Amino acid sequence: MSHPYKNLPPQNFWRKAVAGVPRQDLMLPVASSFQVEPGDKVATAGSCFAQHLANGLQKSGFDYFVPEAGEDLDPATRKQRNYGVYSARYGNIYTTLQLLQLLQEAYGLRTPQDRVWQDDKGRFYDPYRPAIEPNGFDSAEAMLASREVMCAAVRRIVEESDIFVFTMGLTETWRNRADGSIYPVVPGAVTGEHDPDQHEFLNMSASQVRDSLEEAMAFFRARNPGIRFLLTVSPVPLVATYEDRHVLSSTTYSKSVLRVVAEEVSRAHETVTYFPSYEIITGHYNGGLYFEPDMRNVSMRGVRHVMRNFMREMTQQDGAKPALSQEIIAQSESSFQELNKLVCEEEALDP
């Protein structure tokens, strides 16, 4: 007897592609119309995983594009003030709607009504990147000037990048009731004050995520027709949910929506590739070893596996797939350990 599955390759069968493969050797193929090549300007936004990919590429001789790098500052100050965490100092961009609004603001197409926060010590903070300046700004003018510098860098990212790596992290977010501006975290968690009359909770649907992502990518293409996109989904569970249900259920909803959108968008556009770091980390084939004991933060062995898979599937040098050298792995580990020390806005939700 014959059937359509008989001649499929080994990767299509669980027994051959998962159960019969040592955990550390499992590599997921990536169907991509492009690869990352030396000379490609690669910009990143989203979660820590985008930083790891960028770090690995940079150490391999690829071009990590950072138009806002704080070159006039000494290395210690740059690190302390969060330069180089992403391609610009926009902090964590957790949702596709937050990304879209940042692009619109950078080109003067929207101006948030809620512009500056001041704490009880007289320090000033940016509502849309509240942790970017650890001790706040000296004045509202200094904060707004810093935001203008960041917006100028965003314009360069849009117009000059060859590849934009975006790691989608959340569907849950908070927005300003008056103009719909999206905050990276609920006001009052890091700084500012939560006001139910001004701030409302939003848990984005799949259509809302996809529509805002499509609009953001169209925004890029209108100004940079040749740009390509690499999408990933953060494997890190929600630190907290505002829905009236268990945080595990909310995590499942959020990551499922993001994964579905990434699939639909990458299938719809030849210049969009989905890279499966989410599956590598969360797949139960690894027995949970790719998470730390808190079952939320990703372990270094998981990061190494992601980087090996990325280098094999998404890069090509001199016609051969390069191996991820021990030197690059060591540098990636060191970078990741430092990234874990950064203040991520979402962490402030855990009392």
C-alpha positions in Angstrom: 0.0 0.0 0.0 1.1 3.6 -0.6 0.2 6.9 0.9 1.5 10.5 0.6 3.7 10.3 3.7 5.8 7.4 2.5 8.4 9.4 0.6 8.7 12.4 2.9 12.2 13.3 4.3 13.2 12.2 7.9 12.6 15.7 9.3 8.9 15.1 8.8 8.7 12.3 11.3 8.9 12.6 15.1 10.7 9.2 15.5 13.5 10.1 13.1 13.7 13.8 13.6 13.2 14.1 17.4 13.1 10.8 19.3 16.0 9.4 17.4 18.3 12.5 17.6 20.4 13.4 20.7 19.0 16.5 22.3 22.1 18.6 21.6 22.2 17.6 17.9 18.6 18.5 17.1 18.7 21.2 14.4 15.5 22.8 12.9 15.6 23.7 9.2 14.7 27.2 8.3 12.9 27.9 5.0 14.3 31.3 4.1 14.7 33.1 0.8 17.8 34.9 2.2 20.8 34.4 4.4 22.7 36.8 6.6 25.9 37.7 4.8 29.0 39.7 5.8 28.3 43.3 4.9 24.5 43.1 5.6 23.6 45.8 8.2 21.6 43.9 10.8 19.4 45.9 13.2 17.6 44.4 16.2 14.6 45.2 18.4 12.5 43.2 20.9 13.8 40.9 23.5 17.2 39.6 24.6 17.2 36.9 22.0 17.6 39.5 19.3 20.7 40.6 21.1 22.2 37.1 21.1 21.7 36.7 17.4 23.3 40.1 16.8 26.2 39.4 19.2 26.9 36.1 17.4 26.8 37.7 14.0 29.0 40.6 15.1 31.6 38.2 16.6 31.5 36.2 13.4 32.5 39.2 11.3 28.9 40.3 10.4 27.7 43.9 10.6 25.5 44.7 13.7 24.1 48.1 12.9 24.0 50.4 15.9 23.4 54.0 14.8 23.0 55.1 18.5 26.0 53.6 20.2 27.2 56.4 22.5 30.6 56.6 20.9 31.4 59.8 22.9 31.1 57.9 26.2 33.5 55.6 27.9 32.6 51.8 27.8 31.5 51.6 31.4 29.1 54.6 31.0 27.7 53.2 27.7 26.9 49.9 29.4 25.4 51.6 32.5 23.2 53.8 30.3 22.0 50.9 28.1 23.8 51.8 24.9 24.2 49.0 22.5 21.5 46.8 24.0 19.6 47.2 20.8 20.4 49.1 17.6 19.0 52.3 19.2 18.3 53.2 22.8 14.5 52.4 22.6 14.5 49.8 25.3 12.4 46.7 25.2 9.7 46.7 22.5 7.4 44.0 23.6 4.5 44.3 21.2 4.0 44.8 17.5 1.8 47.9 18.2 4.6 49.4 20.3 7.0 48.9 17.4 4.5 50.5 14.9 4.0 53.6 17.1 7.7 54.1 17.5 8.2 54.1 13.8 5.4 56.6 13.4 6.8 58.9 16.1 10.3 58.8 14.6 8.9 60.3 11.4 6.7 62.9 13.0 3.5 61.1 12.3 2.3 60.9 15.9 3.2 62.6 19.1 2.2 60.9 22.4 0.2 63.1 24.8 1.9 61.6 27.8 5.5 62.8 27.2 7.4 63.2 30.5 7.2 61.7 34.0 8.7 63.2 37.1 9.3 61.3 40.3 9.3 62.6 43.9 13.1 63.2 43.7 12.7 65.6 40.8 14.1 63.2 38.2 12.6 62.9 34.8 11.7 59.7 32.9 10.5 58.7 29.5 7.1 56.9 29.7 7.9 54.7 26.7 11.4 53.6 27.9 11.2 54.2 31.7 14.3 52.1 32.5 16.6 53.4 29.7 18.3 56.0 32.0 18.8 54.3 35.3 18.8 57.4 37.5 16.5 59.5 35.3 17.2 62.7 33.4 18.1 66.0 34.9 15.3 67.8 33.2 12.3 67.3 30.9 14.2 69.0 28.1 17.1 66.6 28.5 14.7 63.6 28.4 12.9 65.0 25.2 16.3 65.7 23.6 17.4 62.2 24.3 14.2 60.9 22.7 14.9 63.0 19.6 18.4 61.4 19.3 16.8 58.0 19.6 14.2 58.8 16.9 16.9 60.0 14.5 18.6 56.6 15.0 15.3 54.8 14.3 15.1 56.7 11.0 18.6 55.4 10.1 17.6 51.9 11.0 14.5 52.1 8.8 16.3 53.6 5.8 19.8 51.9 6.0 19.2 48.4 7.5 19.5 45.3 5.2 17.9 43.0 7.8 15.7 43.9 10.7 15.5 41.3 13.5 12.4 41.6 15.6 11.6 39.3 18.6 8.0 39.3 19.5 7.4 39.0 23.2 3.9 39.8 24.5 0.3 40.3 23.6 -0.6 41.9 27.0 0.1 45.6 27.2 -1.1 48.9 28.6 -2.1 52.0 26.7 -3.1 55.6 27.2 -6.9 56.0 27.0 -6.7 59.4 25.4 -4.5 58.6 22.4 -3.9 54.9 22.5 -0.1 55.2 23.1 1.4 51.9 24.1 3.6 51.6 27.2 6.3 48.9 27.5 5.0 48.3 31.1 2.1 49.5 33.2 2.7 53.0 34.5 3.8 52.8 38.2 5.7 49.6 37.8 9.1 51.2 37.1 8.3 54.8 37.5 5.3 57.1 37.0 1.9 56.5 38.5 -1.0 54.2 37.4 -4.2 56.1 36.9 -7.2 53.9 35.9 -8.8 56.9 34.3 -5.8 57.4 32.0 -4.4 53.9 31.5 -6.2 50.8 30.3 -5.2 47.1 29.8 -5.1 45.6 26.4 -4.5 41.9 25.5 -4.0 41.9 21.7 -5.8 39.5 19.5 -4.1 37.6 16.7 -5.6 40.0 14.1 -4.4 43.0 16.1 -0.9 41.6 16.3 -0.8 40.7 12.6 -2.3 44.0 11.4 0.2 46.1 13.4 3.1 44.0 12.3 2.1 44.1 8.7 1.7 47.9 8.9 5.2 48.2 10.6 6.8 46.2 7.9 5.1 48.2 5.2 6.4 51.3 6.9 9.9 50.0 6.5 9.4 48.9 2.9 8.0 52.3 1.8 11.3 53.9 2.9 13.7 50.9 2.2 12.3 48.6 -0.5 15.1 46.0 -0.2 14.8 45.4 3.6 14.4 41.8 4.8 12.9 40.8 8.1 13.8 38.0 10.5 11.1 37.2 13.1 11.5 35.3 16.3 9.2 34.7 19.3 10.6 35.0 22.8 10.4 31.7 24.6 10.4 33.5 28.0 7.1 33.1 29.8 5.1 36.1 31.1 6.4 37.3 34.5 2.7 38.2 35.4 -0.7 38.4 33.7 -3.4 41.0 34.3 -6.1 38.6 32.9 -8.3 36.8 35.5 -6.6 33.4 35.0 -3.4 31.5 35.7 -0.2 33.0 34.3 0.5 29.7 32.6 -2.7 30.0 30.6 -1.9 33.6 29.7 1.6 32.6 28.6 0.2 29.9 26.4 -2.3 32.3 24.8 0.3 35.0 24.2 3.0 32.8 22.7 0.5 30.9 20.6 -0.8 34.1 19.1 2.7 35.4 18.4 3.8 32.1 16.8 0.7 31.9 14.6 1.2 35.5 13.4 4.9 34.9 12.7 3.9 31.8 10.6 1.2 33.6 8.7 3.4 36.7 8.0 6.5 34.7 7.0 4.4 32.6 4.6 2.8 35.7 3.1 6.1 37.5 2.3 9.2 36.2 0.6 11.3 38.8 2.4 10.2 37.6 5.9 11.8 34.6 7.6 10.8 33.0 10.9 13.6 31.6 12.9 12.5 28.9 15.5 14.3 29.9 18.6 11.0 29.5 20.5 10.7 25.8 19.5 14.3 25.1 20.3 14.0 26.4 23.9 10.4 25.3 24.8 10.3 22.0 23.0 9.8 19.2 25.5 12.5 17.1 23.8 15.1 18.9 25.9 13.4 17.9 29.2 13.3 21.5 30.5 17.1 21.8 30.5 17.0 25.0 28.5 15.4 26.9 31.4 16.9 28.0 34.7 15.4 26.5 38.0 12.8 29.4 38.0 11.4 27.8 34.8 11.4 31.2 33.1 14.9 32.4 32.4 16.7 30.7 29.5 19.8 28.7 30.4 23.1 29.2 28.6 23.0 25.8 27.1 19.7 26.8 25.4 21.3 30.0 24.1 24.2 28.0 22.7 21.8 25.6 20.9 19.9 28.5 19.4 23.1 30.1 18.1 24.4 26.9 16.6 21.1 26.4 14.8 21.1 30.0 13.6 24.6 30.0 12.3 24.0 26.7 10.4 20.7 27.7 8.8 21.0 31.5 8.4 24.6 32.2 7.5 26.9 31.1 4.7 30.5 32.0 4.2 32.5 31.0 1.1 29.8 28.5 0.1 30.1 26.5 3.3 28.0 26.5 6.5 30.2 27.9 9.2 30.4 26.2 12.6 30.0 28.4 15.7 33.4 28.6 17.2 34.2 28.1 20.8 35.4 31.7 21.0 32.1 33.0 19.7 30.2 30.8 22.1 32.3 32.0 25.0 31.7 35.6 24.0 28.0 35.0 23.6 27.9 33.5 27.1 29.7 36.5 28.6 27.4 38.8 26.8 24.3 36.9 27.9 25.4 36.9 31.5 25.7 40.7 31.4 22.4 41.1 29.7 20.8 39.2 32.6 21.9 42.1 34.8 20.0 44.7 32.8 16.7 46.0 34.1 13.9 44.7 32.0 10.7 46.6 32.6 8.5 43.5 32.8 10.5 42.2 35.8 9.1 45.1 37.8 5.6 43.5 37.7 6.7 40.8 40.2 6.1 42.3 43.7 
